Amino acid sequence: MRIIGANLNGIRSANNKGFFDWLAAQDADIVAVQELKAQEADIAQALRNPHGFHGYFHYAEKKGYSGVGLYCRREPDRVIEGLGIPDIDSEGRYLEARFGNLSVVSLYLPSGSSSEERQQAKFTFMDHFHPHLENLIASQREVVLVGDWNIAHREIDLKNWKGNQKNSGFLPEERAWIGQLFDGLGYVDIWRTLHPEDPGYTWWSNRGQAYAKNVGWRIDYHIATPGIAAAAQSAQVYKGEKFSDHAPLIVDYDWPG
């Protein structure tokens, strides 16, 4: 089973840059996308159900902002839109598809880099999301949370870690929070497990020559429960083409598709 995660930084923009043409050749079973920056009326039918996929979306109320989606080869048994928390759900940040005992989630955790207000909104999201993550793992379902977590966990996960210790995305509180998912709740960071020494950057600032110089951050993850994590066979960051300021993260699991 191949699962791809990709922050598109605008679904229409990514389409114009060839994302869906590329996707057609990837033999993916599930594709989790973030930052749609579109509402339902903005998305052409060809992008709702491309290349044999069934498309599901959780749109933000604010136009041109946020939003997540899941493209599934097989129709899910159930799709859960949002966390049931109005302030969070209005921003379109959580979409879960259930297939038997497996859940695949498209997640877009807030960024706090634009203002102190948005950083507080990020902390609020983290506070509310942690109990949900506890409940998911307690349910004994197998879960893969795919998306842009907007947090680099360790020093290896960003090029300029020394200069970012007081910046959103690498704050001590953020790093401790995501670390507790692994060390406390038992979730598994798929990339870091398969590639202990490879930074695996997935995002580069548009400022300067960050992409050309590979001055990146690893903020896009597959985070999974132990059972399906043990089935992860390979993981790659695709950089052959540039569809947005993020690169797709592709993981192959030895799991029924």
C-alpha positions as CSV (number, residue, x, y, z in Angstrom):
1,M,0.0,0.0,0.0
2,R,1.4,3.3,-1.1
3,I,0.5,6.5,0.9
4,I,1.6,9.9,-0.3
5,G,1.5,13.1,1.7
6,A,1.8,16.5,0.1
7,N,1.2,20.1,1.2
8,L,0.1,21.7,-2.1
9,N,0.3,25.3,-1.1
10,G,-2.8,25.8,-3.2
11,I,-4.5,22.9,-5.1
12,R,-5.0,24.9,-8.2
13,S,-1.4,26.2,-8.2
14,A,-0.1,22.6,-7.7
15,N,-2.2,21.4,-10.6
16,N,-0.8,24.1,-12.8
17,K,2.7,22.9,-11.9
18,G,1.9,19.3,-12.9
19,F,1.1,17.6,-9.5
20,F,-1.8,15.6,-10.8
21,D,0.0,14.5,-13.9
22,W,2.8,13.3,-11.7
23,L,0.3,11.6,-9.3
24,A,-1.2,9.6,-12.1
25,A,2.0,7.7,-12.5
26,Q,2.6,7.0,-8.8
27,D,0.4,3.9,-8.2
28,A,-0.7,5.4,-4.9
29,D,-3.5,3.9,-2.9
30,I,-4.1,7.0,-0.7
31,V,-3.0,10.6,-1.1
32,A,-3.3,13.0,1.8
33,V,-3.0,16.7,0.7
34,Q,-2.9,19.9,2.8
35,E,-3.3,23.6,2.3
36,L,-5.9,23.4,-0.5
37,K,-6.5,27.2,-0.4
38,A,-9.8,26.6,-2.1
39,Q,-13.5,25.9,-1.4
40,E,-15.7,23.3,-3.1
41,A,-16.8,25.6,-5.9
42,D,-13.2,26.4,-6.7
43,I,-12.1,22.8,-7.4
44,A,-12.8,21.4,-10.9
45,Q,-14.4,18.0,-11.1
46,A,-11.1,16.6,-12.6
47,L,-9.4,17.5,-9.4
48,R,-12.1,16.1,-7.1
49,N,-11.8,12.6,-8.4
50,P,-8.6,12.4,-10.5
51,H,-7.2,9.2,-12.1
52,G,-9.6,6.7,-10.5
53,F,-9.5,8.3,-7.0
54,H,-12.4,9.1,-4.7
55,G,-11.8,12.6,-3.4
56,Y,-12.8,13.8,0.1
57,F,-12.2,17.3,1.5
58,H,-12.4,19.4,4.6
59,Y,-12.5,23.0,3.5
60,A,-11.7,26.0,5.6
61,E,-14.4,28.6,6.0
62,K,-12.0,31.4,5.1
63,K,-11.5,31.7,1.3
64,G,-8.1,30.9,0.0
65,Y,-6.9,29.4,3.3
66,S,-5.9,26.0,4.7
67,G,-8.1,22.9,3.9
68,V,-7.2,19.2,3.7
69,G,-8.1,16.4,1.4
70,L,-7.8,12.6,0.9
71,Y,-7.7,10.8,-2.4
72,C,-8.5,7.1,-2.0
73,R,-8.5,4.3,-4.6
74,R,-11.0,2.4,-2.6
75,E,-14.0,4.0,-1.1
76,P,-13.6,4.3,2.7
77,D,-16.1,2.7,5.1
78,R,-16.4,6.1,6.8
79,V,-15.0,9.6,6.5
80,I,-14.7,11.8,9.5
81,E,-14.4,15.6,8.8
82,G,-13.0,17.6,11.6
83,L,-12.4,17.1,15.3
84,G,-15.7,18.4,16.6
85,I,-14.2,21.6,17.8
86,P,-15.7,24.6,15.9
87,D,-12.7,27.0,16.2
88,I,-10.4,24.3,14.8
89,D,-12.8,22.8,12.3
90,S,-13.5,26.2,10.7
91,E,-9.9,26.1,9.5
92,G,-10.2,22.7,7.7
93,R,-7.3,20.8,9.4
94,Y,-8.4,17.2,9.9
95,L,-9.9,14.6,7.7
96,E,-9.9,10.8,8.5
97,A,-10.8,7.9,6.2
98,R,-11.5,4.5,7.8
99,F,-10.9,1.2,6.0
100,G,-11.8,-1.6,8.4
101,N,-9.4,-1.3,11.3
102,L,-7.2,1.2,9.5
103,S,-7.5,5.0,9.7
104,V,-5.6,7.3,7.4
105,V,-5.7,11.0,8.4
106,S,-4.8,14.1,6.4
107,L,-3.6,16.7,8.9
108,Y,-2.5,20.3,8.7
109,L,-1.3,21.6,12.0
110,P,-1.3,25.4,12.3
111,S,1.8,27.5,11.7
112,G,2.6,30.1,14.3
113,S,5.2,32.0,12.3
114,S,3.1,34.9,11.2
115,S,2.2,36.3,14.7
116,E,2.0,35.7,18.4
117,E,-1.7,35.3,18.0
118,R,-1.2,32.4,15.5
119,Q,1.4,30.8,17.7
120,Q,-1.2,30.8,20.5
121,A,-3.7,29.3,18.1
122,K,-1.1,26.6,17.4
123,F,-0.6,25.8,21.0
124,T,-4.4,25.7,21.5
125,F,-4.7,23.2,18.6
126,M,-1.9,21.1,20.2
127,D,-3.7,21.1,23.5
128,H,-6.9,19.9,22.0
129,F,-5.4,17.5,19.6
130,H,-3.3,15.5,22.1
131,P,-6.4,13.9,23.8
132,H,-7.7,12.9,20.3
133,L,-4.3,11.2,19.6
134,E,-4.6,9.4,22.9
135,N,-8.1,8.2,22.0
136,L,-7.0,7.0,18.6
137,I,-4.2,4.9,20.0
138,A,-6.4,3.6,22.8
139,S,-9.0,2.5,20.2
140,Q,-6.5,-0.2,19.0
141,R,-7.1,1.0,15.5
142,E,-4.1,1.1,13.2
143,V,-3.6,4.8,12.3
144,V,-1.4,6.7,9.9
145,L,-1.4,10.5,10.4
146,V,-0.1,12.1,7.2
147,G,0.5,15.7,6.8
148,D,2.2,19.0,7.6
149,W,2.8,19.1,11.4
150,N,4.7,22.5,11.2
151,I,7.2,21.2,13.8
152,A,10.7,20.0,13.3
153,H,11.3,17.4,16.1
154,R,15.1,17.2,16.4
155,E,18.2,19.1,15.3
156,I,18.7,16.8,12.4
157,D,15.3,17.8,11.1
158,L,16.3,21.3,10.0
159,K,19.4,22.8,8.5
160,N,19.8,25.9,10.6
161,W,18.7,24.5,14.0
162,K,20.9,26.8,16.1
163,G,19.3,29.9,14.6
164,N,15.7,28.7,14.9
165,Q,15.5,27.7,18.6
166,K,13.3,30.7,19.4
167,N,11.2,30.5,16.2
168,S,7.9,28.8,15.6
169,G,8.3,25.2,14.4
170,F,11.3,24.6,16.6
171,L,10.3,25.9,19.9
172,P,11.1,23.7,23.0
173,E,7.4,23.4,23.8
174,E,6.6,22.2,20.2
175,R,9.5,19.8,20.1
176,A,8.5,18.3,23.5
177,W,4.9,17.9,22.4
178,I,5.7,16.0,19.2
179,G,8.3,14.0,21.0
180,Q,5.8,12.9,23.6
181,L,3.7,11.4,20.8
182,F,6.6,9.0,20.2
183,D,8.1,8.5,23.6
184,G,4.8,8.7,25.6
185,L,1.9,7.6,23.4
186,G,3.9,5.1,21.3
187,Y,3.4,6.5,17.8
188,V,6.2,6.0,15.3
189,D,7.9,8.5,13.1
190,I,8.2,6.5,9.9
191,W,10.8,8.6,8.1
192,R,13.2,8.8,11.1
193,T,12.8,5.1,11.8
194,L,13.7,4.1,8.2
195,H,16.3,6.9,7.7
196,P,18.0,7.5,11.1
197,E,20.7,9.7,9.6
198,D,19.0,11.4,6.6
199,P,17.5,14.8,7.4
200,G,14.7,14.2,4.9
201,Y,13.7,17.9,4.5
202,T,10.3,18.5,3.1
203,W,9.9,22.3,3.2
204,W,12.1,25.1,2.0
205,S,11.5,28.9,2.5
206,N,10.9,30.8,-0.7
207,R,13.3,33.4,0.6
208,G,16.9,33.5,-0.7
209,Q,18.3,30.3,-2.2
210,A,16.9,28.0,0.5
211,Y,15.8,25.3,-2.0
212,A,18.9,25.5,-4.2
213,K,21.1,25.3,-1.1
214,N,18.9,22.7,0.6
215,V,18.4,24.8,3.7
216,G,15.2,23.0,4.6
217,W,13.0,21.7,7.4
218,R,11.4,18.3,7.9
219,I,7.9,19.2,9.0
220,D,5.8,16.8,6.9
221,Y,5.4,13.3,8.5
222,H,3.9,9.9,8.4
223,I,3.2,9.3,12.1
224,A,1.7,5.8,12.7
225,T,0.7,3.3,15.3
226,P,3.2,0.5,15.9
227,G,1.4,-2.2,13.9
228,I,1.3,-0.5,10.6
229,A,4.6,1.3,11.3
230,A,6.3,-2.1,11.4
231,A,4.9,-2.7,7.9
232,A,6.6,0.4,6.4
233,Q,9.0,-0.8,3.8
234,S,10.4,2.3,2.2
235,A,10.1,6.1,2.4
236,Q,11.2,8.8,-0.1
237,V,11.0,12.6,-0.4
238,Y,10.2,13.4,-4.1
239,K,12.2,16.3,-5.4
240,G,12.2,15.5,-9.1
241,E,9.7,18.3,-9.7
242,K,8.7,21.2,-7.6
243,F,4.9,21.5,-7.1
244,S,4.9,23.8,-4.1
245,D,7.3,24.9,-1.3
246,H,6.9,21.4,0.2
247,A,8.0,18.1,-1.4
248,P,5.7,15.0,-1.4
249,L,6.6,12.3,1.1
250,I,6.0,8.7,-0.2
251,V,5.8,5.7,2.0
252,D,5.2,2.1,0.9
253,Y,3.6,-0.3,3.5
254,D,3.4,-4.1,3.3
255,W,-0.3,-3.8,4.1
256,P,-3.5,-4.7,2.1
257,G,-4.4,-1.7,-0.1
